[in-house]
Amino acid sequence: MRSSDYIRAGDEALTGAYEEPMSLADYVDAAFERPSIASHASKYLLEAIESMGTREVVEEGEQKERYRFFDDPHNDGEHAVLGNTEVLNGFVDDLRTIAADRGKGEKIIWFDGPTATGKSELKRCLVNGLREYSKTEAGRRYTVEWNVANAEDTRGLSYGEERREREDDWYESPVQSHPLTVFPPEVRKRLLADLNAELDDHIPITVDEDLDPFCREAYRYLEEEYRRAGKADLFSRIADPGHLRVKNYVVDVGQGIGILHSEDDGSPKERLVGSWMMGMLRELDSRGRKNPQAFSYDGVLSQGNGLLTVVEDATQHSDLLQKLLNVPDEGRVKLDKGIGMDIDTQLLVISNPDLDVELDKFADRNGRDPLKALKRRLDKHEFRYLTNLSLEAELIQRELTNETTVWEANDYADLEARIREPLHVTVRDNRGRAIDRELAPHTITAAALYSVVTRLDGEDVPPGLDLVDKAIIYDQGYLQSGDERHEKRDYDFDDDSNDGSHGIPVTYTRDVIADLLHEDRDRHHPDLPVERVIMPDDVLDAMADDLKSAPVFSRGEATEYETRLAGVKKQIFERQERDVLSALLAEKGVEEETVAEYVEHVYAWDADEQIETERGPVDPDPLLMKLFETEHLGRFSSAAYQGNEPTDPVVEFRREKIITAINRYAWENRDDDFAIEDVDLSSIPVIRAVLDTNDWEDVQRLFEDFDPRQWDDPPANTETARVKERTIAEMTTHGYSEASAELTSRAVLREVSYKWD
């Protein structure tokens, strides 16, 4: 693109976000055409979230609908909230209830949880999503601006500045007042009734507020001027386009979104609504009363009026929370004893668990707890650490790189392939040189799995399973054991467990890996940079070694987490072993076409049908099926057949393990054009086992002179040397570098050599 193209793109972005101001009458007409532009705060927030649709995810082993809004799509996922989908869905359900005025209107929504669980990302995601939604046609947000300089009195309405002419004489509502608040209450009530009658929505639009004090000053001034002039059509004069305009604004922090940060200070009134400016008070003295023009309107409620108010790190503002008690249901705050301001905003507070401690400090007073009213008003939504392996792996990668796009996969196989991928990071050494570091395949998986395992409650793990099994079930929704697939619903997990309430946070894992990135490992190879490769065991050992010195963990936690390391190492080794075996036997595996042919024959055999071939229809081949079942599957011996015809155990196997799986696939992927060739063979457990599974007995059978004890440095011109060369080459086609393939195969063959006969 040329520089002019960028300038033009900037013009288009701003043109699409802003409109020319319109009259109040034009705004009303527009609202009847697009009622969403008049939505009140909670309804608008709900509409923004729903506007981006949903997608299906698996969390804690269960399929759930997730709102795409929380993936931060407009910002390429930079501040996506990973996981906690059920909590976010509960938040949306609350918004729906509040927006429809069916209860919870007096509640303050509270997001609570440990550090590094996504609460800050939620805040940023809300800001990004609302900003971008307000740029769309459906999401336009409007307020009013006033011009009284052209009234008969020469004193203009301003923020204390000298009166200016023309466009500079227009002053916008400092708190985003809703345009319909200009109408007298009885007229507004009738207008809203007519508007809602045409609204195709179960949630009506409500606008119960009056104009803010600044706008009320303009309204009062114009009304007085025209009343003195003897004008009968007072409202038409006040709402004349020369005095009043409706303008759209792009929602952002300070305009429609108020955020009170932990470091913000001042009196409760300053933090909530703003403060009086003494110099302007003297300048704008109005016969002894305080003029609302002399107020700053920079408090969090003023900024968030019309949409959303967020109190971040609420423990730092616990004194303020009690001042907010009546804001949700009364919708009113005071600038001064005699000057009140109506507000329409969705209150949301964010805190770490220390707010719980603060709220419970008087809990032992036998019903005389001064914070009881506040606790009743808080509607708690608890963020927890991620308990999905794939989500944690995604989060770790985001922490280590600039990658922000949210992962989406068609099935778990896609996701599994994504989390095993290596990661290449460029760092600078102490001489300023750029050095490439490789986190070998399964390294991110190992860090993520260990983190998740430390977060899981072991009390509800069924007999025969361990915490690693639970983590796998939570991630993919099932556990595969041979050709048996057990769904999560087959296990009795406690829905009220403490999963995710404790454990290793992602920031700890990130820092451990970051330290490893700046260190050469103590290993060597004559040709390959193995010292620059970080292996799964490197990360796991470093995570475990640093537990007791990390202040974030108690001694008990550190000891408990150390005991969970062995199971993770075993699982990661099995994945590495599978990679090495697959590469080692790559040229000896069963062709997928052979598997497909077997499945087709079994399906036709069961349906008593023929198979279409180039030579015409033929009967299913009993010998083909027998050979596949005895030689490739290894399920049966020749004794299980009468000639080539199957006995009852074989018949049961074909129908239970093959046909049932095909029918299940057909049902889940049903359409009018389904055919057997459409079946994803890897979805059939027993077939998946044939495609994926190799063992060391196959290696011994196929390579008689192979010796794993020679793997690190095999003698030239030996079978071990030839097998290693082919294996390393094959592994590099599946994500490994030569260096990481060397190290991974070394680790696997070292274990195998101990039991090699």
C-alpha positions in Angstrom: 0.0 0.0 0.0 1.1 3.6 -0.7 0.9 6.3 2.0 -2.2 7.7 0.3 -3.9 4.3 0.7 -3.4 4.4 4.4 -4.7 7.9 4.6 -7.8 6.9 2.6 -8.3 3.9 4.9 -8.2 6.2 7.9 -10.8 8.4 6.3 -13.1 5.4 5.7 -12.6 4.2 9.3 -13.7 7.6 10.7 -16.5 8.1 8.2 -17.9 4.7 9.1 -17.8 5.5 12.9 -19.4 9.0 13.0 -22.6 10.6 11.6 -23.6 14.1 11.1 -25.6 15.4 14.1 -29.4 15.2 13.7 -32.5 16.9 15.1 -34.4 15.3 18.0 -37.3 14.6 15.6 -35.0 12.8 13.2 -33.6 10.7 16.1 -37.0 9.6 17.1 -37.8 8.6 13.5 -34.6 6.7 13.4 -35.4 4.9 16.7 -38.7 3.7 15.3 -36.7 2.3 12.3 -33.9 0.8 14.4 -35.1 0.6 18.0 -31.7 -0.8 19.1 -30.2 2.7 19.0 -32.4 3.7 21.9 -31.6 0.7 24.1 -30.9 1.3 27.8 -27.5 0.3 29.2 -28.0 -3.3 30.2 -30.0 -4.1 27.0 -27.3 -2.4 24.9 -24.5 -4.4 26.5 -26.5 -7.6 26.0 -27.1 -6.8 22.3 -23.4 -6.1 21.8 -22.5 -9.5 23.2 -25.2 -11.3 21.3 -24.4 -9.5 18.0 -21.3 -11.6 17.4 -23.0 -15.0 17.7 -21.8 -18.1 19.4 -19.6 -21.1 18.8 -19.3 -24.6 20.3 -16.5 -25.5 22.7 -15.7 -28.3 25.1 -14.8 -27.3 28.6 -14.5 -29.6 31.6 -15.5 -32.4 29.2 -18.8 -30.9 28.3 -20.0 -29.2 25.1 -21.0 -25.6 25.6 -22.2 -22.6 23.6 -19.7 -19.7 23.9 -20.3 -16.1 22.9 -17.8 -15.0 20.3 -17.8 -11.5 21.9 -15.5 -12.9 24.6 -13.0 -14.0 22.0 -12.3 -10.3 21.3 -12.8 -10.9 17.5 -12.5 -7.2 16.6 -9.0 -7.1 18.1 -7.9 -10.3 16.6 -8.3 -12.0 19.9 -5.6 -10.0 21.7 -7.7 -9.7 24.9 -9.8 -12.9 24.5 -11.0 -14.4 27.7 -10.0 -18.1 27.4 -12.2 -20.6 29.2 -14.6 -19.8 32.0 -17.4 -20.1 29.4 -20.0 -21.2 31.9 -19.2 -18.2 34.1 -19.5 -15.8 31.2 -22.8 -17.4 30.1 -24.0 -16.8 33.6 -23.1 -13.2 33.3 -25.0 -12.9 30.1 -28.0 -14.6 31.7 -27.9 -12.0 34.5 -27.7 -9.2 31.9 -30.8 -10.6 30.2 -32.7 -10.7 33.5 -31.6 -7.2 34.4 -32.3 -5.7 31.0 -35.8 -7.2 31.0 -36.4 -5.9 34.6 -37.3 -9.4 35.8 -35.1 -9.2 38.9 -31.5 -8.6 39.9 -31.9 -4.9 39.0 -30.5 -4.0 42.4 -27.4 -6.3 42.0 -23.8 -5.3 41.4 -22.2 -7.9 39.2 -19.0 -9.1 40.8 -16.2 -11.0 39.0 -13.9 -12.7 41.6 -11.0 -15.0 41.2 -7.2 -15.5 41.6 -4.7 -13.5 39.6 -4.1 -14.6 36.0 -7.5 -16.0 35.5 -8.7 -13.6 32.8 -10.5 -10.9 34.8 -8.4 -8.1 33.4 -8.8 -9.5 29.9 -12.5 -9.4 30.4 -12.4 -5.7 31.1 -10.3 -5.0 28.0 -12.5 -7.4 25.9 -15.6 -5.4 27.0 -14.0 -2.1 26.1 -12.9 -3.4 22.7 -16.2 -5.1 21.9 -18.4 -2.2 22.9 -16.2 0.3 21.1 -16.4 -1.7 17.8 -20.1 -2.5 18.2 -20.8 1.2 18.6 -19.3 1.8 15.2 -21.8 -0.5 13.5 -25.3 0.6 12.2 -27.1 -1.5 14.8 -24.8 -0.4 17.6 -24.9 3.3 17.2 -24.9 5.2 20.5 -26.3 8.7 20.8 -26.4 11.6 23.2 -27.3 15.3 23.1 -25.5 18.6 22.7 -26.7 22.1 23.3 -26.2 25.6 22.0 -27.7 28.5 23.9 -25.4 31.2 22.5 -28.0 32.1 19.9 -30.7 32.7 22.5 -31.6 36.3 23.4 -29.5 36.4 26.5 -25.8 36.8 25.7 -24.6 34.6 28.6 -23.8 31.3 26.9 -23.8 27.8 28.4 -20.2 26.5 28.6 -17.8 24.5 30.8 -16.5 27.8 32.1 -14.8 29.0 28.9 -15.6 32.3 27.2 -18.5 32.1 24.8 -17.6 31.2 21.2 -19.7 31.4 18.0 -20.9 28.8 15.5 -19.7 25.2 15.9 -17.8 26.0 19.0 -21.0 27.0 20.7 -22.2 23.5 20.9 -21.6 21.6 24.2 -22.1 17.9 24.5 -23.7 16.3 27.6 -20.7 15.4 29.8 -22.3 12.2 30.9 -23.8 10.9 27.6 -27.4 11.6 28.5 -29.9 9.6 26.5 -31.7 11.7 23.8 -35.1 10.6 25.0 -34.5 12.1 28.4 -35.1 15.5 26.8 -38.8 14.7 26.6 -41.1 15.5 29.6 -41.8 12.3 31.5 -45.4 11.8 30.4 -44.5 12.3 26.8 -41.5 10.0 27.0 -43.7 7.3 28.6 -46.1 7.4 25.7 -43.2 7.5 23.2 -41.6 4.4 24.7 -44.9 2.6 24.8 -45.3 3.2 21.1 -41.7 2.2 20.4 -41.9 -1.0 22.4 -45.1 -1.9 20.7 -43.2 -2.1 17.4 -40.2 -3.8 19.0 -39.5 -7.4 17.9 -37.9 -8.2 21.2 -38.9 -9.7 24.5 -36.9 -7.0 26.3 -38.5 -3.6 26.2 -36.5 -0.3 26.0 -36.7 1.6 29.3 -35.5 5.2 29.8 -36.4 6.3 33.3 -33.7 9.0 33.8 -34.0 12.8 33.7 -31.5 15.0 32.0 -28.1 15.3 33.7 -27.6 18.6 35.7 -25.4 20.2 33.0 -28.0 19.6 30.3 -30.8 20.5 32.7 -29.1 23.9 33.1 -29.3 24.4 29.3 -32.9 23.2 29.2 -33.9 25.5 32.1 -32.2 28.5 30.6 -33.8 28.1 27.2 -37.2 27.4 28.8 -37.0 30.6 30.9 -35.8 32.7 27.9 -38.7 31.6 25.7 -41.3 31.7 28.5 -40.3 35.3 29.2 -40.6 36.0 25.5 -44.2 34.8 25.7 -43.8 31.7 23.4 -46.4 29.1 23.7 -44.6 26.2 22.0 -41.9 26.0 24.6 -40.7 22.4 24.0 -40.5 23.0 20.2 -38.4 26.1 20.9 -36.1 24.2 23.3 -35.7 21.2 21.0 -35.2 23.4 17.9 -32.1 22.1 15.9 -30.5 25.4 16.5 -30.4 24.7 20.3 -30.5 20.9 20.5 -28.8 18.3 18.4 -28.5 14.5 18.7 -25.0 13.2 17.9 -23.5 9.7 17.9 -20.4 8.9 19.8 -18.0 5.9 19.7 -18.1 4.2 23.0 -14.8 4.2 24.8 -13.2 4.6 28.2 -14.4 8.0 29.5 -17.4 8.1 27.2 -19.9 5.4 28.0 -17.4 3.2 29.8 -16.1 4.2 33.2 -13.2 2.3 34.8 -12.0 3.0 38.3 -8.5 1.7 38.6 -6.7 0.5 41.7 -4.5 3.6 41.8 -7.3 6.1 41.5 -7.7 8.1 44.7 -9.8 11.0 46.0 -13.0 11.2 48.1 -15.9 8.9 47.4 -17.7 11.7 45.5 -14.7 12.4 43.4 -14.2 8.8 42.4 -17.9 8.3 41.8 -19.1 11.4 40.0 -16.4 14.1 40.0 -15.7 17.3 41.9 -16.6 21.0 42.0 -14.1 23.3 40.4 -13.8 26.2 42.8 -12.5 28.8 40.2 -15.4 28.1 37.9 -17.9 28.1 40.8 -16.9 31.7 41.5 -17.0 32.6 37.8 -20.4 30.9 37.2 -22.1 31.8 40.5 -25.8 31.8 39.8 -27.4 33.9 42.5 -25.9 32.0 45.3 -26.5 28.5 44.0 -24.0 26.0 42.7 -24.0 25.9 39.0 -23.7 22.4 37.5 -21.5 23.8 34.8 -18.7 24.1 37.4 -18.6 20.3 38.0 -15.9 18.1 36.5 -18.1 15.0 35.7 -14.9 12.9 35.6 -16.0 10.2 38.2 -16.4 6.6 37.2 -20.2 6.8 37.1 -20.2 9.9 35.0 -17.9 8.3 32.5 -19.8 5.1 32.4 -23.3 6.7 32.3 -25.2 5.2 29.4 -23.5 1.8 29.4 -20.9 0.3 31.7 -19.1 1.1 35.0 -16.2 -1.1 36.1 -14.5 -0.9 39.5 -11.2 -2.7 39.0 -9.3 -4.3 41.9 -12.3 -3.6 44.1 -10.5 -4.4 47.3 -8.7 -1.1 46.9 -12.1 0.7 46.8 -14.0 -1.4 49.3 -15.1 1.9 51.0 -16.7 2.9 47.8 -18.7 -0.2 47.3 -21.0 0.7 50.2 -21.6 4.0 48.5 -22.8 2.2 45.4 -25.5 0.2 47.3 -28.5 2.1 46.0 -27.1 3.0 42.6 -28.3 0.0 40.6 -32.0 0.1 41.7 -32.4 3.8 42.3 -30.2 4.9 39.4 -29.3 8.2 41.1 -26.3 9.9 42.7 -25.6 13.3 44.1 -23.2 16.0 43.0 -24.2 18.0 46.0 -26.9 18.0 48.7 -29.3 19.8 46.4 -28.2 18.5 43.0 -28.8 14.9 42.0 -28.0 13.1 38.8 -29.8 10.1 37.3 -27.6 7.5 35.7 -28.1 4.4 33.6 -25.2 2.1 33.8 -24.4 -1.6 34.4 -22.2 -1.8 37.5 -19.5 -4.4 37.4 -16.7 -4.9 40.0 -13.6 -7.0 39.6 -11.5 -8.3 42.5 -9.0 -10.9 43.7 -10.1 -13.3 46.5 -8.9 -10.8 49.1 -12.2 -8.9 48.7 -13.9 -12.0 50.2 -11.7 -11.6 53.2 -12.6 -7.9 53.5 -16.3 -8.6 53.2 -16.2 -11.4 55.9 -14.2 -9.5 58.5 -17.4 -8.8 60.5 -19.1 -12.1 59.7 -18.8 -13.4 63.3 -21.0 -10.6 64.8 -24.1 -12.8 64.9 -26.3 -11.0 62.4 -25.0 -7.5 63.1 -22.6 -7.5 60.2 -22.3 -3.9 58.8 -21.4 -5.3 55.4 -24.4 -7.6 55.1 -26.3 -5.3 52.9 -23.4 -4.9 50.6 -22.8 -8.7 50.4 -26.5 -9.2 49.5 -26.2 -6.7 46.6 -23.1 -8.4 45.1 -23.9 -11.0 42.4 -20.8 -13.2 42.4 -19.3 -14.8 39.3 -16.1 -16.7 40.1 -13.3 -16.9 37.5 -11.1 -19.9 38.0 -7.8 -21.2 36.5 -8.2 -23.1 33.2 -8.8 -26.8 33.6 -8.6 -27.5 29.8 -5.2 -28.7 28.6 -5.7 -27.2 25.1 -6.8 -23.8 26.5 -3.9 -23.6 28.9 -1.5 -24.5 26.0 -3.0 -21.7 24.0 -2.7 -19.3 26.9 1.0 -20.2 27.4 1.8 -19.6 23.7 0.0 -16.3 23.9 2.1 -15.3 26.9 5.4 -16.3 25.1 4.6 -14.9 21.6 2.6 -12.2 19.9 0.1 -14.8 18.7 -3.4 -13.6 19.6 -5.8 -15.4 17.2 -8.2 -17.6 19.2 -7.9 -21.3 18.3 -10.8 -22.9 16.7 -10.8 -26.6 15.5 -13.2 -28.8 13.6 -12.5 -31.7 15.9 -10.3 -32.6 18.8 -7.7 -34.2 16.4 -7.1 -30.7 15.0 -6.7 -29.3 18.5 -4.4 -32.1 19.6 -2.1 -31.4 16.6 -2.1 -27.7 17.5 -1.0 -28.2 21.1 1.8 -30.6 20.3 3.4 -28.2 17.8 6.9 -26.9 18.6 7.4 -23.2 19.3 10.3 -21.1 18.0 11.3 -18.0 19.9 14.1 -15.6 19.1 16.0 -14.2 22.1 19.1 -12.1 22.5 22.1 -13.3 24.4 24.3 -11.2 26.6 26.2 -10.0 23.6 23.1 -8.8 21.8 23.1 -11.6 19.3 19.7 -13.0 18.1 19.5 -16.7 18.9 16.7 -19.1 17.9 15.3 -21.3 20.7 13.1 -24.3 20.0 10.5 -25.6 22.5 10.4 -29.1 21.2 7.0 -30.8 20.3 5.0 -31.6 23.4 6.9 -29.0 25.5 4.0 -26.6 25.7 1.7 -29.5 26.2 3.8 -30.7 29.1 3.8 -27.3 30.8 0.0 -26.9 30.2 -0.8 -30.4 31.5 1.2 -30.0 34.6 -0.4 -26.7 35.3 -3.9 -28.2 34.8 -3.1 -31.2 36.9 -2.2 -29.0 39.9 -5.6 -27.3 39.6 -7.7 -30.4 39.7 -9.5 -31.7 42.8 -8.4 -35.3 43.4 -11.3 -36.2 45.7 -13.7 -37.1 42.9 -11.3 -39.1 40.7 -13.0 -42.5 40.1 -11.1 -45.7 40.9 -8.7 -46.8 38.1 -8.1 -43.2 36.9 -5.7 -40.5 38.0 -5.5 -36.7 37.7 -3.9 -36.9 34.2 -6.9 -39.0 33.0 -9.2 -36.4 34.5 -7.4 -33.6 32.7 -7.7 -35.5 29.4 -11.4 -36.1 29.9 -11.9 -32.5 30.7 -10.1 -31.4 27.5 -11.6 -33.8 24.9 -14.8 -34.9 26.7 -13.9 -38.6 26.7 -11.1 -41.1 27.5 -10.0 -43.7 25.0 -8.9 -47.0 26.4 -8.0 -49.4 23.6 -11.0 -49.5 21.4 -13.3 -48.5 24.3 -14.4 -44.9 24.5 -15.8 -43.6 27.8 -17.6 -40.2 27.8 -17.4 -37.8 30.7 -20.9 -38.6 31.6 -19.8 -42.2 32.3 -17.8 -40.9 35.3 -19.0 -39.5 38.5 -17.2 -36.2 38.8 -18.3 -33.7 41.4 -19.9 -30.6 39.8 -19.2 -28.6 42.9 -15.5 -29.5 43.2 -12.7 -27.1 43.7 -11.3 -27.6 40.2 -9.5 -24.4 39.1 -9.7 -22.6 42.4 -6.0 -23.2 43.1 -2.9 -24.4 41.3 0.0 -23.1 39.2 -0.9 -19.8 37.4 0.1 -19.2 33.8 2.4 -16.3 34.9 4.5 -18.7 36.9 4.8 -21.1 33.9 5.6 -18.2 31.6 8.4 -16.9 33.8 10.0 -20.4 34.2 10.0 -20.9 30.4 11.3 -17.3 29.9 14.3 -18.1 32.1 15.0 -21.3 30.2 15.0 -19.4 26.9 18.0 -17.4 28.0 20.1 -20.5 29.0 22.0 -23.0 26.9 21.3 -26.5 28.0 24.1 -28.8 29.2 24.2 -31.2 26.3 26.1 -31.5 23.1 26.1 -32.9 19.6 28.9 -32.6 16.9 26.5 -31.2 14.3 23.2 -30.2 15.8 22.5 -27.2 18.2 20.9 -29.4 20.8 21.9 -27.0 23.6 19.3 -24.5 22.2 16.4 -26.9 22.4 14.1 -26.9 25.4 12.6 -30.3 26.0 9.4 -31.2 27.9 11.4 -32.5 30.9 13.5 -29.3 31.0 10.3 -27.3 31.6 8.7 -29.8 34.0 11.8 -30.1 36.1 12.3 -26.3 36.3 8.6 -25.8 37.2 8.9 -28.4 40.0 12.3 -27.2 41.2 11.1 -23.6 41.6 7.9 -24.4 43.5 9.3 -24.1 47.0 11.2 -20.8 46.4 8.2 -19.1 44.7 6.4 -16.9 47.2 3.1 -17.5 45.5 2.9 -21.0 46.8 2.6 -22.2 50.4 4.8 -25.1 51.5 1.9 -27.4 51.5 0.9 -26.4 47.9 4.5 -26.9 46.7 4.8 -30.3 48.3 1.4 -31.4 46.8 2.2 -30.1 43.3 5.5 -31.9 43.3 3.7 -35.2 43.9 1.7 -34.7 40.7 4.7 -34.4 38.4 5.4 -38.1 37.8 2.0 -38.8 36.2 2.5 -35.8 33.8 6.0 -37.0 32.8 4.7 -40.5 32.1 1.9 -39.1 29.9 4.3 -36.8 27.9 6.8 -39.7 27.5 4.1 -41.9 26.0 3.3 -39.1 23.5 7.0 -38.8 22.6 7.2 -42.6 22.3 4.3 -42.7 20.0 6.0 -40.1 17.7 9.2 -42.0 17.6 7.5 -45.4 17.0 5.4 -43.9 14.2 8.4 -42.4 12.5 10.5 -45.6 13.0 7.8 -47.8 11.5 6.5 -45.2 9.0 7.3 -47.4 6.0 5.8 -50.5 7.6 2.3 -49.2 8.6 -1.1 -50.3 7.2 -2.2 -48.2 4.2 -5.4 -46.3 4.8 -6.8 -47.6 1.6 -6.4 -51.2 3.0 -8.3 -50.1 6.1 -11.0 -48.4 4.0 -11.4 -51.6 1.9 -11.9 -53.7 5.0 -14.5 -51.3 6.4 -16.4 -51.3 3.2 -16.5 -55.0 3.0 -17.7 -55.3 6.6 -20.5 -52.8 6.1 -21.7 -54.6 2.9 -21.4 -58.0 4.7 -23.6 -56.7 7.5 -26.2 -55.2 5.2 -26.2 -58.3 2.9 -25.3 -56.1 0.0 -22.7 -56.1 -2.8 -19.8 -53.7 -3.4 -19.6 -51.6 -6.5 -16.2 -52.1 -8.3 -14.9 -51.2 -11.8 -15.8 -54.8 -12.8 -19.3 -54.4 -11.5 -21.0 -55.5 -8.2 -19.2 -58.1 -6.2 -19.9 -59.9 -2.9 -18.0 -59.0 0.2 -14.7 -61.0 0.4 -14.6 -63.2 3.6 -10.9 -63.9 3.1 -10.0 -60.2 2.9 -11.9 -59.5 6.2 -10.4 -62.6 7.9 -6.8 -61.6 6.9 -7.3 -58.0 8.1 -8.7 -59.2 11.4 -6.0 -61.7 12.1 -2.9 -60.0 10.7 -3.5 -56.3 11.1 -5.9 -56.1 14.0 -4.5 -59.2 15.8 -7.9 -59.8 17.3 -8.4 -63.4 16.3 -6.6 -66.5 15.3 -7.6 -68.8 12.4 -9.5 -70.9 15.0 -12.1 -68.1 15.2 -13.3 -68.9 11.7 -14.9 -71.9 10.0 -12.9 -71.7 6.8 -13.2 -68.0 6.0 -16.6 -67.6 7.7 -16.7 -65.8 11.0 -17.8 -67.5 14.2 -20.1 -65.7 16.7 -17.2 -63.8 18.5 -16.1 -62.4 15.2 -19.6 -61.5 14.1 -20.2 -59.7 17.4 -16.9 -57.8 17.0 -17.8 -56.6 13.5 -21.2 -55.4 14.6 -20.3 -54.0 17.9 -17.0 -52.3 17.1 -17.2 -51.5 13.4 -20.9 -51.3 12.3 -22.1 -49.5 15.4 -19.3 -46.9 15.1 -20.1 -46.3 11.4 -23.8 -45.9 12.2 -23.0 -43.4 15.0 -20.8 -41.4 12.6 -23.6 -41.5 10.0 -26.1 -40.2 12.6 -23.8 -37.5 13.8 -23.0 -36.4 10.2 -26.3 -37.3 8.6 -27.5 -35.8 5.4 -29.2 -37.1 2.3 -26.0 -37.9 0.5 -24.2 -40.0 3.2 -22.1 -42.8 1.9 -19.6 -45.2 3.5 -16.7 -43.4 1.8 -17.7 -40.3 3.8 -16.8 -42.0 7.1 -13.8 -40.6 8.9 -12.0 -43.9 9.6 -10.1 -42.4 12.5 -13.4 -41.8 14.3 -13.8 -45.6 14.8 -11.8 -46.5 17.9 -10.7 -50.0 16.8 -9.7 -48.6 13.4 -7.9 -45.7 14.9 -5.9 -48.2 16.9 -4.9 -49.9 13.6 -3.9 -46.6 12.0 -2.0 -45.2 15.0 -0.7 -48.1 17.1 2.8 -49.6 16.8 4.8 -51.3 19.5 8.4 -52.4 20.0 7.6 -56.0 19.2 7.0 -54.8 15.6 10.4 -53.1 15.6 12.1 -56.3 16.9 10.2 -58.4 14.2 11.0 -56.0 11.3 14.6 -55.0 12.2 16.4 -58.1 13.6 19.8 -56.4 13.9 18.5 -53.2 15.5 20.0 -52.3 18.9 18.5 -49.3 20.8 21.6 -49.2 23.0 23.6 -47.9 20.1 21.1 -45.1 19.2 23.0 -42.1 20.5 26.0 -42.9 18.3 25.3 -45.9 16.1 28.3 -47.6 14.3 28.4 -46.8 10.6 26.8 -49.1 8.1 24.7 -50.9 10.7 20.9 -51.4 10.7 20.6 -49.2 13.7 22.3 -46.3 11.9 20.1 -46.8 8.8 16.9 -46.9 11.0 18.0 -43.8 13.0 18.6 -41.8 9.8 15.2 -42.7 8.4 13.5 -42.0 11.8 15.0 -38.6 12.3 14.1 -37.6 8.7 10.5 -38.8 9.2 10.2 -36.9 12.5 11.3 -33.7 10.8 8.2 -34.0 8.5 6.0 -33.9 11.6 7.1 -30.7 13.3 10.5 -31.7 14.8 13.8 -30.1 13.9 16.7 -32.4 13.5 18.0 -31.3 16.9 14.7 -31.9 18.8 14.2 -35.2 16.9 17.6 -36.3 18.0 16.9 -35.4 21.7 13.4 -36.9 21.7 14.5 -40.2 20.1 17.4 -40.4 22.5 15.1 -40.0 25.5 12.7 -42.7 24.2 15.3 -45.2 23.1 17.2 -44.8 26.3 14.1 -46.0 28.2 13.5 -48.8 25.7 17.1 -50.1 25.9 16.5 -50.9 29.6 14.0 -53.5 28.7 15.3 -54.6 25.3 15.9 -58.3 25.1 
